[in-house]
Each structure stands twice: as C-alpha cells, then as structure tokens.
Amino acid sequence: MVLSQESTPDVVNQGCYDFHLSELIRQRAWVEIDQNALSHNVRQFKALLKHDTDLMAVVKADAYGHGAVRVAQMVLEAGATWLAIATLGEGIELREAGIMAPILILGAINTPEEVRAIIHWQLEPTLCNAEQAILFAKTLEKQAKKLSVHLKLDTGMSRLGTSWQQAINFVQTVKGLPNLHLASIYSHLATADAPDRTVMEQQQHRFEAAIADLQKHGIKIPKLHLANSAATLNGPKFHYDLVRVGLGLYGLYPAPHLRSQIDLKPVLQVKAKISQIKMIPPGTGVSYGHQFVSDRETRLAIVGIGYADGVPRNLSNRLQVLIRGEWVKQIGAITMDQMMLDITHLPHLPVGEVVTLIGTDGDRAISADDWANTLGTISWEVLCGFKHRLPRIII
Ligand SMILES: Cc1ncc(COP(=O)(O)O)c(C=O)c1O
C-alpha cells in the first residue's frame, strides 16, 4: 500500500511503505498549529516587558491542547526563556524530547519518589509549605545535590501555597535547609481578568507586604512573580522579574476589556472531513436520542470528529461550522467520533470536503471563545479539551 510517493520533508518511511504523513493525517480530523501566529504572540508579550523580565511560557495540559513538545520548542525559539507545566509527567515529556530550558512545576509534590524524579530530570518544583521543603531536603541529603525551588504564597486565590502572613516562617525554614536554593517566590491572582481591579490589587499589596517583611528580616529577595496573561496585560507594575503567560500565547484574550492592550493571533484551528453524504426524508430522526428530527428533505453530511476529540457533546444542535466560507448547522447529538451537519443549502459538496470547526474560512471565523460563550465556560477549558487523538500539523 503506497499512499504517496512524493518526496517531501514530511514523508515518513515505515517499512516498505511510504506514507505522506500530512496527507494521511488529514483524512479524518486534525488540529493545525500556526507557528507564525505563536511566534508573533511571543513577540507581542516580550514587547510589553522590561528587558530583564523573563517570559515563562505556560505549556501545561499539553500546551492548552496545542501539543506541548512542539509548542515548547517554538516558544523558546521565539524568545521565551522559561517553561511551566503542572505535573511531573508533563515535565518529563519535555525533557525526554530534549528540551533543556528551565522548567517550573506549578503543581504540588508530596512524595520522595516524585522528589527523586525531579532531581533526575532537573525540573524545578514549587514548594507550597514547610513540610514539602523538609521532604525535599531529606531526599536531597541522600543524593548530596542542591536543588532550585520556588515558593508559593497564597495571597487570596485560596489554592496552593502558604498564607502570605506566614511567609517569614516558611522562607526561613527553606533558607535553613542547605540543599535548597531559593530561586523565586511567587503567588497567583484570582481575578486578574476582571475589569474591577480591587481584588487583584489587594493580592498584590499582600504579596508586597510579605516581601517587605522578608527584607526587614534580612532575607535576600530572589526572583518574584505574580502575573498570568491577564495581569501581564494590566500593566508593568504586575510584571516583577518574570511573567507566567499561558492563554495569551495561544492567541486568545483573557477578557474583552484587555483586547486593546495587545494584538494576538489565534494559533490553533480544528478541521475535519465529510466522510459520507445522504438524503433523509422529512420526519427522520438524527443521531442518538433523535434530539433532531428533520422537517424537510435534508442533505446530511457525516463528519469524522466527535466528543472524544474534544468537541463537547453539550454543543449538540448549537454548533455552527464553516464549509467553503459558508455557515453550516450541526444537527443531532454529537457522538463520540462523529457528528452530523445539515448541508441542504450546499448541494454540490463532495465527500472529503474540509469542515472548519475552529478557525478561519473565507471572511468568516469561529473561535474557542465562541464555543466557550455557547457552553457557558471559558476558552481555557475549550482548548484543553483537544486531546492526542487529533493529530497536530504545524503550518
Ligand atoms: C500558577 C499559574 N500561573 C500562570 C498561569 C497561566 O494563566 P493564563 O493562561 O491565564 O495566562 C496558570 C494557568 O492556569 C497558573 O495556574
């Protein structure tokens, strides 16, 4: 079986068969990643920062559904100097791919096995309290190695971290442990995307009060960081030594009122192909539960993408897609691997036609924000829904 004999860089030789890879993976459903858009977004964020403020690219959750390894390589090439992930496994995936940049684990670490893996893979952990610091120090004693650690203060998110009011005890414990190098102190903001800055500024005041207290106790202040995408766009007073940017790098705005601060381009497009076309008479039920029943003769297109690929089932009968620049309605329940479209108004479409679920087609576009608004959720969740089953093609 020879699918293509073309000799382009993305031809993969598998045994005696030649697969033209990008053609093969475009047969069903896929994600396209626009490298130029990603680099543009990195440059846009860099342009907001002082020359000595680092850009940490948050590539957790498989780079928000974009593919962690390739995104990490591309953002580092474009000017980011740090990476952040949530779990140990995500960090190991990047190291196994040969990525050497400093990697901060944002999640909590609680067992000696995890500590040993962190040391082995040269990852940098977040310490949320003194107990974790002691666990790290004990495990390191046996290894006779020094590890850079990042301390998390809770200034109002009420998630990970030691209360800002107990920062002194926490930091002094860490300073007293010779195998730990205090690399940074950070906190995370709960409402940076809200137009009302009151809570964000209260959190910043608490962060600064804790730092001032440390200074009074003669503690040398390491790197400080506080900002996610939204806080970064709220102005330089939130930037400190490093900003941790996720959503914005992928070309989405954390909130409508922050749009004027930066020009971002969406990085991801989701596409699929029509796999079958048929006519159904009036009164025909479509898909599980017959949630849709045709009221006229309908030209039905079956498309090879479903909720197992990251198209939420809750979008059933509420989703619009684009084909040849025209709006097309999705009808009936979205199933695990497939969905149905009403293409009655486009009678000449053939099987194999490309459907854009997220992205631009002609003058029209659909964004992760559109899906999020329909679903009553946030674009972060929509993006994270696109899992490994959808191959990613870098454009
Ligand atoms: C601790 C921390 N910092 C930064 C970010 C990046 O946030 P955003 O995607 O809004 O830029 C996240 C994401 O959830 C986070 O948990």
The ligand as an SDF file (V2000), in Angstrom:
LIG
                    3D

 16 16  0  0  0  0  0  0  0  0999 V2000
    0.0470   29.3420   38.6230 C   0  0  0  0  0  0  0  0  0  0  0  0
   -0.3260   29.7250   37.2230 C   0  0  0  0  0  0  0  0  0  0  0  0
    0.3500   30.7180   36.6300 N   0  0  0  0  0  0  0  0  0  0  0  0
    0.0530   31.1150   35.3610 C   0  0  0  0  0  0  0  0  0  0  0  0
   -0.9550   30.5120   34.6470 C   0  0  0  0  0  0  0  0  0  0  0  0
   -1.2610   30.9870   33.2470 C   0  0  0  0  0  0  0  0  0  0  0  0
   -2.5310   31.5670   33.1720 O   0  0  0  0  0  0  0  0  0  0  0  0
   -3.0970   32.1680   31.8160 P   0  0  0  0  0  0  0  0  0  0  0  0
   -3.3930   31.0070   30.9410 O   0  0  0  0  0  0  0  0  0  0  0  0
   -4.3470   32.8640   32.2250 O   0  0  0  0  0  0  0  0  0  0  0  0
   -2.0630   33.0700   31.2750 O   0  0  0  0  0  0  0  0  0  0  0  0
   -1.6880   29.4860   35.2350 C   0  0  0  0  0  0  0  0  0  0  0  0
   -2.7830   28.8540   34.4960 C   0  0  0  0  0  0  0  0  0  0  0  0
   -3.7350   28.3330   34.9570 O   0  0  0  0  0  0  0  0  0  0  0  0
   -1.3600   29.0790   36.5660 C   0  0  0  0  0  0  0  0  0  0  0  0
   -2.0320   28.0910   37.1850 O   0  0  0  0  0  0  0  0  0  0  0  0
  1  2  1  0
  2  3  1  0
  2 15  2  0
  3  4  2  0
  4  5  1  0
  5  6  1  0
  5 12  2  0
  6  7  1  0
  7  8  1  0
  8  9  2  0
  8 10  1  0
  8 11  1  0
 12 13  1  0
 12 15  1  0
 13 14  2  0
 15 16  1  0
M  END
$$$$
